[in-house]
Amino acid sequence: MSAGRRRWIPWVAVAAVAGVTAVFVVAPMLEHRNAERRYEAARIAWNEARDAWEQQHAEWDDAHQSARAATDLAAAVTSEQALPYLDDELAADAQRLVGLIDDAIDAVPDAREPDATAPDPETTDELIDAAEALDEQEAAYTDAAGGYAEAAEALTGLVPELEGAIGDLRASIPEQAAAIEEANISSSTESRIRLYYAAETAATSDDSVDYYVDAYAEAAAAVEQSQRDELAEKDQGDGLLETRLEVEEFVRSITGGVRVDFDWEPVVNGLGDGESAGGRVTWQYLDGGSATMELSNSVAAHWPDSRYESLVAHESGHVITAKCQDLLVDTFDGDAELMATAWAIGMGYTDAWGNGVNFYYDGIVPADDLVEATLACR
């Protein structure tokens, strides 16, 4: 072969080699592009899931705050101190709803936010790994969002129900106070009036509810203690305790709801020895009217003789003056004894020895029109 002869190159072989090279070049490029698309789709889904998670988390926060406000109020109203003086069924219903709300809150997923840092991959392997990581984060966001949505929905139904239950419970406090007063009717008027006002405030106050409900409970406990003290004072060891209580109930039955305190002494107004009997009443017009009645022990000793009934009826005429001030002033010209005497007669207690006719008016019965006027005061 001569030196000038050109060497033949097999173009088929060159083409084949080029084709193989192209395959090796194009395949990685396609793989990289697929990885990029895969990563971009994962990133979009990740963003959407994160946005949904943030929205549900915000809704959950709002529901959670409302729930905690309601459960805090329930805790204030149903404190350990207050529970004995609340309506049992209404209190139990409120506590039941608090339990359901607590369960809904406990069921919420971990509030820790999933990893919010999106990776910044470059190589094919990094893109694939990043897409898989975003998939996992997307699933975490989606699960958490679903948990928040479910819990928020539960609270949305429970919170208004609890708020209604608390409202009903608080509204029942004045009625409970009235029952406590009735069960402790021998307690002092002062303690019962304090209970009345404490109950009204506990039922209606918009602020410091915990303070006012506890104040109501303290007032209720004070009424119970006053009852014990008063009963101990009335039990003078003479076997007349039950009779004294019977006389007191008689007074309450005819004095139109006026609160009355009772004091029992051996002698009242200089009377009480033997068959004599004494009574005295002081009254005031504030807080719906109230009075204190003093009676000699002889009233209980001779009860229910009609003479002593008439005497107690006369004293009751003074008690009821606390709610009939206008009648005393306008019709009886401020003569309290005349009004009490006429009132006792109008109530049917006609024994002149006890109703005031003999003691104050030398046996002269008040005019019929005066007796008739007292019928308006009951």
Helices and strands as residue ranges (DSSP letters): H 11-77, G 83-85, H 88-106, H 124-171, H 173-183, H 189-204, H 209-234, H 241-254, E 259-265, E 279-284, G 286-288, E 290-296, H 297-302, H 306-319, G 320-323, H 325-326, I 327-331, H 336-346, H 357-361, H 368-373, G 374-376
